[in-house]
């Protein structure tokens, strides 16, 4: 993980994050000055940011919001104070309402972003200064330190070309904490078609099959969904999953619940996000489990290998050029 430290100084009323990257400082600067790139990492997993405005100049304003898996929006505002390319950005950092106006119930802080070259690439330092000790305690209690760490730890994927980051690496599983797993897979094909392949029964039946010999015999999609698989003609092997759509933002994000048919087993929350670059799509699936034991039990079934088999078939059966 690129974040090397997150420290607080109660006397200086600051929280400081430091992260190192094997990329030139110009690319690091570019990730913070392009709102479309910012949207790929600003916000912890499950809470991606959308920048509605981004006026990068002293006196300019940025209004953004983070959207939870349930669709709830949390708004923020940056008032740019200093912009010194490619080394320094200073903003007044505020919580905001849906119109981008400052929320006075939470004190505004001052955030300084520093970018510097290192022998191995570049270093990013963020210094967040609160106006009072009470304000610092308030933002720390709201999870600012961990949220910043999780956000900046996602920046690696943005600093590289998408294929350089993920091509040839198959389906990768990261344990984020006791309840959350992040799965990533580069899919060679456009985002719109990858989205359709996850939502149209005719396409789903071509690739969402798991190991050879299995078939998707029931496929219902919509506000609720139901998938049932069977091995060959053996009805005794039949099993399936069902769930509900919690959030749908075509063609880049879909959040659904998932539970196994015919059991009292736990329900997971699956957050699918798609990002396209140069004709390839990075698929990211954030899974929330009810607890660590459930997480470990499901991962032990060989889930990652099964997903890789299906994603490889997705490229071959649905996305391969005619």
PyMOL commands that set and color helices and strands:
alter all, ss='L'
color gray80, all
select helices_A, chain A and resi 25-33+35-38+133-141+144-152+156-159+162-166+191-197+201-207+292-299+303-319
alter helices_A, ss='H'
color red, helices_A
select strands_A, chain A and resi 3-9+14-21+49-54+61-67+73-84+88-96+109-118+121-129+172-175+180-187+214-220+224-231+234-249+253-260+268-277+280-288
alter strands_A, ss='S'
color yellow, strands_A
deselect
rebuild
show_as cartoon
